[in-house]
Amino acid sequence: MKNIIAAVCIFLAGTASLFPQNINGRISSSYYAYERFDSADVSANYLRAFQMLNLNVNEGKFALRTSLNFETDLSADIKDDPRLRFYNLYLEGRDLFGIATIKLGRQPVFNNIGGGLFDGVDLTLKKSKYKLSAYYGGNVPAYQKLDIIDNWEDNYIFGGKFSAAPVKEFQITLGYVNKNYRPEDYWAAALDTELDPVKVLIRGNSSQFQFGYVEADYEMHNVFSVSTKYEFDFNFEETSQVEFQGTYKQPLRGLNFNIYYNYREPRIRYNSIFSVFDYGNTQEIEAGADYTINKYLTVSGKFGFIEYKDENSKRISAGIILPVASLSYRKNLGYSGEMDALSLYTSHSFFEGMLTPVLGVSYVNYKLSEDDESNNLTSLMAGTNFRPWRSLSFDLQGQFMNNKIYKNDYRLFFKINYWFNTNLNWM
């Protein structure tokens, strides 16, 4: 199966890009400089380079989409450098026969259960207010190598979902995900019966996620909205997650209320070693509001309560939002640790967006429990975006962090972006 998918992808990609009507995408070149300490007195400087290409080749209802990244270090030799990562490489056919969209190749799947990249096929059928989609493929090799994974039978994903919107304000979705993993075998040191050290080959079994879920969303006149989700773990035969989010808006008064609830079991792969541990669920509820005083000032506040197996924790957050800046404060109490965090972020565009400087400052005081020693963390980020033309931009950013582990840590980031969009006429 995997060989068939690979051959079809190569053939269709070649034929689709033979006479394209449009080519568009983005080229990015980034450089990241930092210092890493291997011991208290020994350190090395690194300069990582990243070259990224997003490319779309379009011909009528068909498109070839790819996203890849080449990375290496320019100042030191690092194991596994250089790396060429392929995040996307798939052929897409849209609105085929007025109902179908198909994607074939390396592509993303979006869900919070087994999301990520896979090599395979995705088929979506859409008619009126109803949509049915299904996908099947193999997991992507380590470091997103342009290769098909060897043990496909132990590393694959399949699933699908059905969505319906019987009325304009309401939508419901039913879904299923089955994702399988097989870790690579490795050698480890152990003791034999004579207590002599020997090398032992560790072979892991294939583990699995297998979930079903239901999502329902309702919105009334852009004033009241509710979003809910329920997930069921078929392997452990128990509820995995219940999520609820509600919002009530009063546009004339500039006042919005929101509430959030989440019940969650730890997400454990079936047939993995972690399934033998004793663990408990968590429940979380958070309520808050934001008030727009005028077009220049908005204030917000939230209070959250988290319940663990035998403990609980609380969090409080507040913020002020201005057109050019935002100021936020957060406090954690209880089992998840004690923390006070204050952060400021500001940015403003000049010369019709050609120059946009940014500045961010944060200070955090934290400790694992009420009786532990306090630790401080200070961080600073400053930079600017320069965009002389719509198709070209430059980003320069400096970062500073200081606490008891990272003493005066400085980092520098530079990035160039170039966008292109060309319509071709072969006649």
C-alpha positions as CSV (number, residue, x, y, z in Angstrom):
1,M,0.0,0.0,0.0
2,K,2.7,2.5,0.9
3,N,4.6,1.9,-2.4
4,I,1.4,2.5,-4.3
5,I,0.8,5.8,-2.5
6,A,4.4,6.9,-3.1
7,A,4.3,6.1,-6.8
8,V,0.9,7.8,-7.4
9,C,2.1,10.9,-5.6
10,I,5.2,11.2,-7.8
11,F,3.3,10.7,-11.0
12,L,0.5,13.1,-10.2
13,A,2.9,15.7,-8.8
14,G,4.8,15.6,-12.1
15,T,1.8,15.9,-14.3
16,A,0.1,18.6,-12.3
17,S,3.2,20.9,-12.4
18,L,3.9,20.4,-16.1
19,F,1.8,23.4,-17.2
20,P,0.8,25.4,-14.1
21,Q,-1.4,28.5,-14.3
22,N,-0.2,30.0,-11.0
23,I,2.8,29.6,-8.7
24,N,2.9,31.2,-5.3
25,G,4.5,30.8,-1.9
26,R,7.1,32.2,0.4
27,I,10.9,31.8,0.9
28,S,12.3,32.4,4.4
29,S,15.9,32.6,5.6
30,S,16.5,32.7,9.4
31,Y,19.5,32.8,11.6
32,Y,19.5,32.1,15.4
33,A,22.6,32.8,17.5
34,Y,23.0,31.5,21.1
35,E,25.5,30.2,23.6
36,R,25.2,26.8,25.2
37,F,27.1,25.7,28.4
38,D,28.2,22.0,28.5
39,S,29.4,22.5,32.0
40,A,29.8,25.4,34.5
41,D,33.0,26.6,32.8
42,V,32.8,25.2,29.3
43,S,30.5,26.8,26.6
44,A,30.2,27.1,22.9
45,N,28.6,29.6,20.5
46,Y,26.1,28.4,17.9
47,L,24.7,30.0,14.8
48,R,21.7,28.0,13.4
49,A,20.5,28.6,9.9
50,F,17.0,27.8,8.6
51,Q,15.9,28.0,5.0
52,M,12.2,27.4,4.5
53,L,10.2,27.1,1.3
54,N,6.4,27.1,1.0
55,L,5.4,26.5,-2.6
56,N,2.0,26.1,-4.3
57,V,1.7,25.1,-7.9
58,N,-1.9,25.6,-9.2
59,E,-3.6,24.3,-12.4
60,G,-7.4,24.7,-12.4
61,K,-8.9,22.5,-9.7
62,F,-5.5,20.9,-8.9
63,A,-2.6,22.1,-6.8
64,L,0.7,20.8,-5.7
65,R,1.5,22.0,-2.2
66,T,4.8,21.7,-0.4
67,S,6.5,23.0,2.7
68,L,10.1,22.1,3.6
69,N,12.9,23.4,5.8
70,F,16.7,23.0,5.6
71,E,18.6,23.6,8.8
72,T,22.3,23.4,9.8
73,D,24.8,25.1,12.1
74,L,27.3,27.5,10.6
75,S,29.7,27.7,13.5
76,A,29.9,24.2,14.9
77,D,29.5,20.6,13.9
78,I,26.3,19.1,15.4
79,K,25.2,15.5,15.0
80,D,22.6,14.8,12.3
81,D,23.3,18.2,10.6
82,P,22.3,19.2,8.0
83,R,18.7,18.3,8.1
84,L,16.1,18.6,5.4
85,R,12.6,18.4,6.7
86,F,9.5,17.9,4.5
87,Y,6.4,19.1,6.3
88,N,4.0,19.0,3.3
89,L,4.2,17.5,-0.1
90,Y,0.8,16.6,-1.5
91,L,-1.4,16.9,-4.5
92,E,-4.8,18.4,-4.0
93,G,-7.9,18.2,-6.2
94,R,-10.7,20.6,-5.2
95,D,-14.4,20.5,-6.0
96,L,-14.1,17.4,-8.2
97,F,-17.5,16.4,-9.6
98,G,-18.9,19.3,-7.6
99,I,-18.6,17.4,-4.3
100,A,-15.1,15.9,-3.6
101,T,-11.8,17.2,-2.4
102,I,-8.8,14.7,-2.3
103,K,-5.3,15.2,-1.0
104,L,-2.6,12.6,-1.7
105,G,0.9,12.7,-0.2
106,R,2.5,14.1,3.0
107,Q,0.0,16.3,4.7
108,P,-1.3,17.5,8.1
109,V,-4.3,16.1,10.0
110,F,-5.9,18.5,12.5
111,N,-7.3,17.2,15.8
112,N,-6.2,17.3,19.4
113,I,-6.0,13.5,19.7
114,G,-3.7,12.1,17.1
115,G,-2.9,15.2,15.0
116,G,0.3,15.8,13.1
117,L,1.7,14.7,9.7
118,F,1.1,11.5,7.8
119,D,1.9,10.1,4.4
120,G,-1.4,9.0,2.7
121,V,-4.7,10.1,1.4
122,D,-7.5,12.4,2.7
123,L,-10.9,12.4,1.0
124,T,-13.7,15.0,1.8
125,L,-17.2,14.9,0.4
126,K,-19.3,18.1,0.8
127,K,-22.8,18.7,-0.2
128,S,-24.9,21.6,1.0
129,K,-24.8,21.6,4.9
130,Y,-23.2,18.2,5.2
131,K,-19.5,17.1,5.1
132,L,-17.9,13.7,5.3
133,S,-14.1,13.2,5.4
134,A,-11.8,10.2,5.9
135,Y,-8.1,9.7,5.9
136,Y,-5.5,6.9,6.0
137,G,-1.7,6.8,6.0
138,G,1.5,6.1,7.7
139,N,3.3,8.1,10.3
140,V,6.2,10.3,9.2
141,P,9.8,9.2,9.8
142,A,11.9,11.0,12.4
143,Y,13.0,14.6,11.5
144,Q,10.3,14.6,8.7
145,K,12.6,12.8,6.3
146,L,11.4,12.5,2.7
147,D,10.9,8.8,3.0
148,I,8.1,6.2,3.7
149,I,8.3,4.7,7.2
150,D,9.6,1.1,7.2
151,N,7.2,-0.6,9.6
152,W,4.0,0.9,8.2
153,E,1.9,-1.9,9.7
154,D,2.8,-0.6,13.2
155,N,2.9,3.1,12.4
156,Y,-0.3,4.3,10.8
157,I,-3.3,6.5,11.3
158,F,-6.9,6.4,10.0
159,G,-10.0,8.2,10.9
160,G,-12.8,10.5,9.8
161,K,-15.6,12.8,10.7
162,F,-19.1,13.7,9.7
163,S,-20.3,17.3,10.1
164,A,-23.8,18.7,9.7
165,A,-25.3,22.1,10.0
166,P,-29.1,21.5,9.9
167,V,-29.7,25.1,10.9
168,K,-27.6,28.2,10.4
169,E,-26.8,28.6,14.1
170,F,-26.0,25.0,15.0
171,Q,-23.4,22.5,13.8
172,I,-22.6,19.0,15.1
173,T,-19.6,16.8,14.3
174,L,-19.0,13.1,14.9
175,G,-15.4,11.8,14.6
176,Y,-13.1,8.8,15.1
177,V,-9.3,8.6,15.3
178,N,-7.1,5.5,15.4
179,K,-3.3,6.2,15.5
180,N,-0.6,3.6,16.0
181,Y,3.0,4.0,17.1
182,R,5.9,1.6,17.1
183,P,9.1,3.0,18.8
184,E,12.5,2.2,17.2
185,D,14.5,-0.7,18.8
186,Y,17.6,0.4,20.8
187,W,20.4,-1.1,22.7
188,A,20.7,-0.6,26.5
189,A,23.2,-1.6,29.2
190,A,22.0,-4.3,31.7
191,L,23.4,-6.9,34.1
192,D,23.3,-10.6,33.4
193,T,22.8,-13.4,36.0
194,E,26.5,-13.0,37.0
195,L,26.1,-9.3,37.5
196,D,28.3,-8.6,34.5
197,P,27.3,-5.6,32.2
198,V,25.9,-6.7,28.8
199,K,24.1,-5.0,25.9
200,V,20.4,-5.8,25.6
201,L,18.2,-5.0,22.6
202,I,15.0,-3.3,23.7
203,R,12.0,-3.9,21.5
204,G,8.8,-2.0,22.1
205,N,5.3,-3.0,21.2
206,S,3.1,-0.9,19.0
207,S,0.9,1.4,21.1
208,Q,-2.3,3.1,20.1
209,F,-4.7,6.0,20.5
210,Q,-8.3,5.1,19.6
211,F,-10.9,7.8,20.3
212,G,-14.3,8.8,19.3
213,Y,-15.6,12.3,19.7
214,V,-18.7,14.6,19.4
215,E,-18.5,18.3,18.9
216,A,-21.5,20.7,19.0
217,D,-21.5,24.5,18.4
218,Y,-24.3,27.0,18.7
219,E,-24.3,30.7,18.1
220,M,-27.3,33.1,18.4
221,H,-27.1,36.5,16.6
222,N,-23.4,37.0,17.5
223,V,-24.5,37.6,21.2
224,F,-24.5,34.1,22.7
225,S,-22.4,31.2,21.7
226,V,-21.7,27.7,23.1
227,S,-19.1,25.2,22.1
228,T,-18.9,21.6,23.5
229,K,-16.8,18.5,23.0
230,Y,-17.0,14.9,24.3
231,E,-14.2,12.4,23.8
232,F,-14.3,8.6,24.5
233,D,-11.3,6.3,24.8
234,F,-12.3,3.0,23.2
235,N,-9.1,1.2,24.5
236,F,-9.6,2.0,28.1
237,E,-13.4,2.2,27.7
238,E,-13.8,5.5,29.6
239,T,-14.6,9.1,29.0
240,S,-11.4,10.9,28.1
241,Q,-12.4,14.6,28.0
242,V,-15.5,16.8,28.4
243,E,-15.1,20.4,27.3
244,F,-17.5,23.4,27.4
245,Q,-17.0,27.0,26.5
246,G,-19.7,29.7,26.5
247,T,-19.6,33.4,25.7
248,Y,-22.2,36.1,26.2
249,K,-21.7,39.5,24.5
250,Q,-23.2,42.9,25.1
251,P,-21.9,44.9,22.2
252,L,-23.7,48.1,23.1
253,R,-22.2,48.1,26.6
254,G,-18.8,46.8,25.5
255,L,-19.1,43.9,28.0
256,N,-18.3,40.2,27.4
257,F,-18.7,37.3,29.8
258,N,-17.1,33.8,29.2
259,I,-17.0,30.5,31.0
260,Y,-14.8,27.4,30.4
261,Y,-15.0,23.9,31.8
262,N,-12.7,20.9,31.1
263,Y,-12.7,17.4,32.5
264,R,-9.7,15.4,31.3
265,E,-8.2,12.0,31.8
266,P,-4.4,11.7,31.1
267,R,-4.0,10.8,27.5
268,I,-2.1,7.4,27.7
269,R,-1.2,5.3,24.7
270,Y,-2.8,1.8,25.0
271,N,-0.2,-1.0,25.4
272,S,2.5,1.5,26.6
273,I,4.4,1.2,29.9
274,F,2.7,4.4,31.2
275,S,-0.7,2.6,31.3
276,V,0.4,0.7,34.4
277,F,0.8,3.8,36.6
278,D,-1.8,5.1,38.9
279,Y,-3.1,8.4,37.7
280,G,-6.1,10.6,38.2
281,N,-8.2,13.0,36.2
282,T,-8.3,16.8,36.4
283,Q,-11.3,19.1,36.3
284,E,-10.9,22.8,35.5
285,I,-13.4,25.7,35.5
286,E,-12.6,29.3,34.6
287,A,-14.9,32.3,34.4
288,G,-14.1,35.9,33.4
289,A,-15.1,39.1,31.7
290,D,-13.7,41.9,29.6
291,Y,-15.0,45.4,29.4
292,T,-14.3,47.9,26.6
293,I,-14.3,51.3,28.2
294,N,-13.6,53.1,25.0
295,K,-11.8,52.5,21.7
296,Y,-8.5,53.0,23.4
297,L,-8.9,50.9,26.6
298,T,-10.1,47.4,27.4
299,V,-9.8,45.6,30.8
300,S,-10.2,41.9,31.5
301,G,-10.1,39.5,34.3
302,K,-10.4,35.7,34.9
303,F,-10.5,33.3,37.8
304,G,-9.8,29.6,37.4
305,F,-10.0,26.6,39.7
306,I,-8.3,23.2,38.9
307,E,-9.1,20.0,40.8
308,Y,-6.6,17.2,40.8
309,K,-6.9,13.7,42.3
310,D,-6.2,14.8,45.9
311,E,-5.3,18.4,45.5
312,N,-6.4,21.7,43.9
313,S,-5.0,24.8,42.5
314,K,-6.3,28.3,41.6
315,R,-5.2,31.0,39.1
316,I,-6.1,34.6,38.7
317,S,-5.4,36.8,35.7
318,A,-6.0,40.4,34.8
319,G,-5.1,42.5,31.9
320,I,-5.2,46.0,30.3
321,I,-5.3,46.3,26.5
322,L,-4.4,49.5,24.7
323,P,-4.0,50.2,20.9
324,V,-0.2,50.0,21.2
325,A,0.4,47.9,24.3
326,S,-0.9,45.2,26.6
327,L,-0.2,44.7,30.3
328,S,-1.1,41.4,32.1
329,Y,-0.8,39.9,35.5
330,R,-1.2,36.2,36.5
331,K,-1.1,34.5,39.9
332,N,-1.1,30.8,40.6
333,L,-1.8,29.2,44.0
334,G,-1.9,25.6,45.3
335,Y,-0.8,22.3,43.9
336,S,0.5,23.5,40.6
337,G,2.9,25.9,42.3
338,E,3.0,29.5,43.5
339,M,3.6,32.1,40.9
340,D,3.3,35.8,40.3
341,A,3.9,36.9,36.7
342,L,3.8,40.4,35.2
343,S,4.4,41.1,31.5
344,L,4.3,44.1,29.2
345,Y,4.2,44.0,25.4
346,T,4.1,46.9,23.0
347,S,4.3,47.4,19.2
348,H,3.4,50.1,16.8
349,S,3.7,50.5,13.0
350,F,5.2,53.6,11.4
351,F,5.3,54.8,7.8
352,E,2.2,52.9,6.7
353,G,3.5,49.6,8.1
354,M,7.0,49.8,6.7
355,L,8.6,49.8,10.2
356,T,7.1,48.0,13.3
357,P,9.3,48.0,16.4
358,V,8.2,45.6,19.3
359,L,9.2,45.4,22.9
360,G,8.3,42.8,25.5
361,V,9.3,42.6,29.2
362,S,8.3,40.0,31.8
363,Y,9.1,39.3,35.5
364,V,8.1,36.0,37.2
365,N,8.5,35.0,40.9
366,Y,7.8,31.3,41.4
367,K,8.2,28.3,43.7
368,L,7.0,24.7,43.6
369,S,5.1,24.9,46.9
370,E,4.3,27.4,49.6
371,D,7.3,26.4,51.8
372,D,9.9,26.2,49.0
373,E,12.5,28.8,48.1
374,S,11.4,31.5,45.6
375,N,13.0,31.9,42.2
376,N,13.0,34.9,39.9
377,L,12.9,35.0,36.1
378,T,13.4,38.2,34.1
379,S,13.1,38.2,30.3
380,L,13.3,40.9,27.7
381,M,12.5,40.8,24.0
382,A,13.2,43.7,21.6
383,G,13.2,43.9,17.9
384,T,11.7,45.3,14.7
385,N,10.1,44.3,11.5
386,F,11.1,46.2,8.3
387,R,9.0,45.8,5.2
388,P,10.1,48.1,2.4
389,W,7.9,46.3,-0.1
390,R,4.8,44.0,0.2
391,S,6.8,41.0,-1.0
392,L,9.9,41.5,1.2
393,S,10.3,41.8,5.0
394,F,13.2,41.7,7.5
395,D,12.9,40.7,11.2
396,L,15.5,41.4,13.8
397,Q,15.0,40.4,17.4
398,G,17.1,40.2,20.6
399,Q,16.2,38.1,23.6
400,F,17.5,38.2,27.2
401,M,16.7,35.9,30.1
402,N,18.1,35.7,33.6
403,N,17.4,33.3,36.5
404,K,19.4,31.0,38.7
405,I,19.8,28.4,35.9
406,Y,20.3,30.7,32.9
407,K,22.6,33.6,34.0
408,N,22.4,36.5,31.6
409,D,21.3,34.4,28.6
410,Y,21.4,36.4,25.3
411,R,20.1,35.3,22.0
412,L,19.8,36.9,18.6
413,F,17.3,36.1,15.8
414,F,17.3,37.4,12.2
415,K,14.8,36.5,9.4
416,I,14.1,37.4,5.8
417,N,10.8,36.7,4.2
418,Y,10.0,36.9,0.4
419,W,6.5,36.3,-0.9
420,F,5.8,35.6,-4.6
421,N,2.7,35.1,-6.7
422,T,3.0,34.6,-10.5
423,N,0.3,33.9,-13.0
424,L,1.6,32.1,-16.1
425,N,0.2,32.1,-19.6
426,W,1.5,29.2,-21.8
427,M,-0.5,30.1,-24.9
